[in-house]
Amino acid sequence: MSECLFCKIIAGDIPSTKVYEDELVLAFRDIAPQAPTHILVIPKAHISGVSAITKENSAVVAHIFQVIPTIAAQEGLTNGFRVVSNCGDHAGQTVHHLHFHILGGKQLNLEMA
């Protein structure tokens, strides 16, 4: 996926502020944070979004959800945090590479769009 922004970040072609990395996932700070702590967690394998999760690639999603509490703890999100994934253009997905936002560091608005 040579045109995918997140694939370019994974390849090191675009810089990011990494907060976590292992063989399956990369987590980095969002460049336009919506909360004091705003981290994106992405699989290194290109999956276009939640709608593209299959039996064959779902293990990486499970791994992401095992890693998220570790990242939240290292970021000091002891009062809670939100995990969000926008699925498709109408939901606001602007980069079509599966990613999960970790948001925290303040009391978050409870209203839904």
N, C-alpha and C positions, 0 to 999 in steps of 0.2 A: 504494500500500500504506500507507494512512494509519495503520494500527494496528501496523505493523512498527517495532520499536525502532530497528533500524539505519537504516531510511528516515528516521526522525525525527532521528537523529544527523546523517545526510547533509544534511537540510534545515536543520539548525541549531536545531531545536526542543529538542533535548537536548544539553547541553554534553559535549564530549569533549576529551581531551588529544591533539590531532593530532600525528603525527610525519611524515606524508607525505600529500600530496594532489595529484592531477592531474585531468584531465578525465574519467577513467574510474574511478579508485579513490580510496579514503580509507583511511588507516591511523591507528590511534589506540591508546593504552594501555588494556589491559583493566582494568576497575575492581576485579576480584578476581584479581590476578595469581597464577599457579601457578609462576612462576619469577621471578628478579630482573628479567629482561626478558620481558614478555608483551605482545605487540602483536597486534591484530586487523587484518587487511587484507581489505577488502570492496569489491565492485563498487558503483558508484553506481546502476547499474540493478538493480532488484530481481530476483534469481534466488533461488528458495527454498532451494536447496541443491545439492549435487553431483548428485543424481538429476535435477535440472532443467537440467543443462548440455546444450546442443544444438549442432548444427552452426552454427546462427544466432547463438548467444551465446558460443561457446567462445573467441573471440578475446580477450575480456576476461580469461578465465582465463589464457591465455598471457601477457597483459600483466601480470597479477598476479605470475606467476612470473618475469617479467623485473624487476619492481620489488622483490621480496623480497630479493635479494642487496644491492641498494642500501640498503634499510632496515637490514638486518643489519649492513652495513659502517658506516653512520652511528651505529649503536648500539654499535659496538665488539665485535661478536660474532665475534672472530677465531678462537676455539677451537671454533667450531661452533654450530649451532642446530638446532632441530626445527621442522618445519612440519606442522601437524595440521589436519584438517577433520573434524568429527563429522557424520555423515550419517544423519539421522533420529532419532526419539525414543529408540530402543533404544541408539543410539550416544552419547547424551548431548547431541544438538543441542537447545539451549534457545531459540535465536533462529533462526527459519526464514527466514534471509537468508544466502546463501552467504558464508562467511567462512573465513579461514585464520588460525590462531594461529601466531605466531612466538614460540618459547620458547627462552630461552638465558640466559647470564650465570652459569651454574654447570654442574657435571657433572650431567646428567639421568639419572634412573633408566632402566635399560634394560628393565625388565619391561613386558610388555604386559598389558592388562586382560583 
